[in-house]
Amino acid sequence: MDWKHFFDNLGMNGTRWQWRIMRWQRQIKQVSRGERVPNSTITLSKILLIMNLALFSVMILRGAAAGLGMSTLMRPGGELLVVSGGQWWPLVVQNGEWWRCITYAFTHGGIIHLGFNMMVLYQVGPQLEEEIGPSGFLTLYVITALAATALGYFWHPMTVVVGASGALFGMIGFSISYFHRIGGHHAIAQRDFMLRWAFFAFIFGFIVGADNAAHLGGAVSGAAFGLVFPIALRTRRTLAPLTNTLAVFSGLAIIGSIGLLVLSWFR
């Protein structure tokens, strides 16, 4: 639709909404062609961050309503984490609750856990999303979250696992291999920045007893994805239908999984 012509006919040429809608239209075209969307006001990184904050808030409110008090803000119990979407493989395998392979990445074991992960997402997410585009970013986030929990199944299947760190390590692993392939001063600086984040996050994980299986699974799968993700703009445009399809399935997986989590609260 020609939005400029539409607003011109209404006598609203040059209005704020006209330019905003035209900008959104241009950004949608850029995404569909597999291109980067620079300086976007609405980013997937922000949306994912808000979703994590919202689900954590719901968990705290549910804990308070159950008589657990505000202690859940710092250290929610295992039962509350499972009810709130945490990964526990017996429920996945025996009850078919496969949606937990996604929802665990939006559940956190306390405000410190949440704060650290969201700080990483806030620092790393936007620049990576701008580099590879929203479609590539969303696909990366979901694939590495799945790989992280898959490794956890072989590492500690009876342990309740929560947190976005598997996907965040996926982003870091991707950036290391991807920017290494690009080369050049700026890309190498980006790679080294991500290496420092990985080192800092691994040390923090050992200190707090975090799930290093998820960290490893996310980092390795992310690095593998970074080795095959197209660098050249022409190749990205050629592969845009595939990338966009994967992104749609990834988005539906997130929405569907969270929807099934919410439905489980009313059983």
VENSULLIN-V421774 format. One record per residue. N is the residue number from 1. RES is the residue in one small letter. BURIAL is # if it has 24 or more other C-alpha atoms within 12 Angstrom, else .. Layout:
n:N res:RES burial:BURIAL
n:N res:RES burial:BURIAL
//
This chain:
n:1 res:m burial:.
n:2 res:d burial:.
n:3 res:w burial:.
n:4 res:k burial:.
n:5 res:h burial:.
n:6 res:f burial:.
n:7 res:f burial:.
n:8 res:d burial:.
n:9 res:n burial:.
n:10 res:l burial:.
n:11 res:g burial:.
n:12 res:m burial:.
n:13 res:n burial:.
n:14 res:g burial:.
n:15 res:t burial:.
n:16 res:r burial:.
n:17 res:w burial:.
n:18 res:q burial:.
n:19 res:w burial:.
n:20 res:r burial:.
n:21 res:i burial:.
n:22 res:m burial:.
n:23 res:r burial:.
n:24 res:w burial:.
n:25 res:q burial:.
n:26 res:r burial:.
n:27 res:q burial:#
n:28 res:i burial:.
n:29 res:k burial:.
n:30 res:q burial:#
n:31 res:v burial:#
n:32 res:s burial:#
n:33 res:r burial:#
n:34 res:g burial:#
n:35 res:e burial:#
n:36 res:r burial:#
n:37 res:v burial:#
n:38 res:p burial:.
n:39 res:n burial:.
n:40 res:s burial:#
n:41 res:t burial:.
n:42 res:i burial:.
n:43 res:t burial:#
n:44 res:l burial:#
n:45 res:s burial:#
n:46 res:k burial:#
n:47 res:i burial:.
n:48 res:l burial:#
n:49 res:l burial:#
n:50 res:i burial:.
n:51 res:m burial:#
n:52 res:n burial:#
n:53 res:l burial:#
n:54 res:a burial:.
n:55 res:l burial:#
n:56 res:f burial:#
n:57 res:s burial:#
n:58 res:v burial:#
n:59 res:m burial:#
n:60 res:i burial:#
n:61 res:l burial:.
n:62 res:r burial:#
n:63 res:g burial:#
n:64 res:a burial:.
n:65 res:a burial:.
n:66 res:a burial:.
n:67 res:g burial:.
n:68 res:l burial:.
n:69 res:g burial:.
n:70 res:m burial:.
n:71 res:s burial:.
n:72 res:t burial:#
n:73 res:l burial:#
n:74 res:m burial:.
n:75 res:r burial:#
n:76 res:p burial:#
n:77 res:g burial:#
n:78 res:g burial:#
n:79 res:e burial:.
n:80 res:l burial:#
n:81 res:l burial:#
n:82 res:v burial:#
n:83 res:v burial:#
n:84 res:s burial:#
n:85 res:g burial:#
n:86 res:g burial:#
n:87 res:q burial:#
n:88 res:w burial:#
n:89 res:w burial:#
n:90 res:p burial:.
n:91 res:l burial:.
n:92 res:v burial:#
n:93 res:v burial:.
n:94 res:q burial:.
n:95 res:n burial:.
n:96 res:g burial:.
n:97 res:e burial:#
n:98 res:w burial:#
n:99 res:w burial:#
n:100 res:r burial:#
n:101 res:c burial:#
n:102 res:i burial:#
n:103 res:t burial:#
n:104 res:y burial:#
n:105 res:a burial:#
n:106 res:f burial:#
n:107 res:t burial:#
n:108 res:h burial:#
n:109 res:g burial:#
n:110 res:g burial:#
n:111 res:i burial:#
n:112 res:i burial:.
n:113 res:h burial:#
n:114 res:l burial:#
n:115 res:g burial:.
n:116 res:f burial:#
n:117 res:n burial:#
n:118 res:m burial:#
n:119 res:m burial:#
n:120 res:v burial:#
n:121 res:l burial:#
n:122 res:y burial:#
n:123 res:q burial:.
n:124 res:v burial:#
n:125 res:g burial:#
n:126 res:p burial:#
n:127 res:q burial:#
n:128 res:l burial:#
n:129 res:e burial:#
n:130 res:e burial:#
n:131 res:e burial:#
n:132 res:i burial:#
n:133 res:g burial:#
n:134 res:p burial:#
n:135 res:s burial:#
n:136 res:g burial:#
n:137 res:f burial:#
n:138 res:l burial:#
n:139 res:t burial:#
n:140 res:l burial:#
n:141 res:y burial:#
n:142 res:v burial:#
n:143 res:i burial:#
n:144 res:t burial:#
n:145 res:a burial:#
n:146 res:l burial:#
n:147 res:a burial:#
n:148 res:a burial:#
n:149 res:t burial:#
n:150 res:a burial:#
n:151 res:l burial:#
n:152 res:g burial:#
n:153 res:y burial:#
n:154 res:f burial:.
n:155 res:w burial:.
n:156 res:h burial:.
n:157 res:p burial:.
n:158 res:m burial:.
n:159 res:t burial:#
n:160 res:v burial:#
n:161 res:v burial:#
n:162 res:v burial:#
n:163 res:g burial:#
n:164 res:a burial:#
n:165 res:s burial:#
n:166 res:g burial:#
n:167 res:a burial:#
n:168 res:l burial:#
n:169 res:f burial:#
n:170 res:g burial:#
n:171 res:m burial:#
n:172 res:i burial:#
n:173 res:g burial:#
n:174 res:f burial:#
n:175 res:s burial:#
n:176 res:i burial:#
n:177 res:s burial:#
n:178 res:y burial:#
n:179 res:f burial:#
n:180 res:h burial:#
n:181 res:r burial:.
n:182 res:i burial:#
n:183 res:g burial:.
n:184 res:g burial:.
n:185 res:h burial:.
n:186 res:h burial:.
n:187 res:a burial:.
n:188 res:i burial:.
n:189 res:a burial:.
n:190 res:q burial:#
n:191 res:r burial:#
n:192 res:d burial:.
n:193 res:f burial:.
n:194 res:m burial:#
n:195 res:l burial:#
n:196 res:r burial:.
n:197 res:w burial:#
n:198 res:a burial:#
n:199 res:f burial:.
n:200 res:f burial:.
n:201 res:a burial:#
n:202 res:f burial:#
n:203 res:i burial:.
n:204 res:f burial:.
n:205 res:g burial:#
n:206 res:f burial:.
n:207 res:i burial:.
n:208 res:v burial:.
n:209 res:g burial:.
n:210 res:a burial:#
n:211 res:d burial:#
n:212 res:n burial:#
n:213 res:a burial:#
n:214 res:a burial:#
n:215 res:h burial:#
n:216 res:l burial:#
n:217 res:g burial:#
n:218 res:g burial:#
n:219 res:a burial:#
n:220 res:v burial:#
n:221 res:s burial:#
n:222 res:g burial:#
n:223 res:a burial:#
n:224 res:a burial:#
n:225 res:f burial:#
n:226 res:g burial:#
n:227 res:l burial:.
n:228 res:v burial:.
n:229 res:f burial:#
n:230 res:p burial:#
n:231 res:i burial:#
n:232 res:a burial:.
n:233 res:l burial:.
n:234 res:r burial:.
n:235 res:t burial:.
n:236 res:r burial:#
n:237 res:r burial:#
n:238 res:t burial:.
n:239 res:l burial:#
n:240 res:a burial:#
n:241 res:p burial:.
n:242 res:l burial:.
n:243 res:t burial:#
n:244 res:n burial:#
n:245 res:t burial:.
n:246 res:l burial:#
n:247 res:a burial:#
n:248 res:v burial:#
n:249 res:f burial:.
n:250 res:s burial:#
n:251 res:g burial:#
n:252 res:l burial:.
n:253 res:a burial:#
n:254 res:i burial:#
n:255 res:i burial:.
n:256 res:g burial:.
n:257 res:s burial:#
n:258 res:i burial:#
n:259 res:g burial:.
n:260 res:l burial:#
n:261 res:l burial:#
n:262 res:v burial:.
n:263 res:l burial:.
n:264 res:s burial:.
n:265 res:w burial:.
n:266 res:f burial:.
n:267 res:r burial:.
//
